[in-house]
Amino acid sequence: MLDAALQCAAEIGAKPPVAIWGTKQALHYARDHSVDDALKQMGWLQGAIWSTAHVGEAIASIKQKRAGEFPGLAPLRSFRQL
């Protein structure tokens, strides 16, 4: 079981960080909201995720059959800091 869990973690860790972040956000939101609201929120997240350099790198790395090299995500800031 530990080997399977580590393999799963390695596969998740190899994905674009922004996609992992978006998935976590969608899961947390869906837990406390209606299906309709959760689907709308997932659409907004996907729109934001698909417009990043991470997606371009993910596609390039798949085409070139290599591991992705994803830049780090910017730290989250509160709206007051913006």
N, C-alpha and C positions, 0 to 999 in steps of 0.2 A: 504494500500500500504506500509506503514511504517513497519507493522508487517512482510509482505512478504519479504521486503528488508532486515530486520534484520535476518530473518530465512535464507535467501540466504547467507548473510555475515557469519553467524554462520557455515553453511555447508562448505563454502569455507575455513574459518579459521580453520576448523578441519582437513583439508587435509595437506599432507606433505608440509612444506614450500618450499622445492626445486621444487616441482611440480607446485606450484603457481607461483614461480619465473620463471620457464621455460615457463609456459603458457603466462605470461606477455611478456616475451622476444619474443616468437613466434608471438604474436598478433602485437607487435610494429614493428617487422621486416616485417611481411606480409603486413602491411599497405603501405610500401614504396618500395616493391620489387615484382618481377613477381611471379606467382603461382609456377613455377618450382623452382625458388630460395628459396621461402618460404618453400616448401615441403622438399627441401634438408636441410635447416636450422632446420626444425622441427625434421628431422631424427637425426641430430647431437645432438640436445637438448635431445631428448628421450634417446639416447645412454648414455649421461652423467647422466641423471636423474635416469635411471634404475640401475645404478651402485652405488647407494648411500645407506647408512644405513636407510635413510628415507623410502625407498621402503620396505625394510625388516620389519621395524616397522609398516608400513601401512598394510602389509599383515598379520603380527602377530596380530595386533589389530583387524582386521576384523575376523580372525579365532577365536580369544578369546572373540569376542563380547564386546570390550571395546574401550574407546577413545584412540587414538594414543598419544604417548608421544614422540614428535620429538625433537631432539637436535637442538639448534640454528644453523643458517648458519654462516659460517665464513665471516667476513667483506670482501667486494670486495676491491681488490687492483689493482693499475695500473700495466701495464707491466713493468714499470720502477722499481717498488717496488719488483718485482719477481727477 
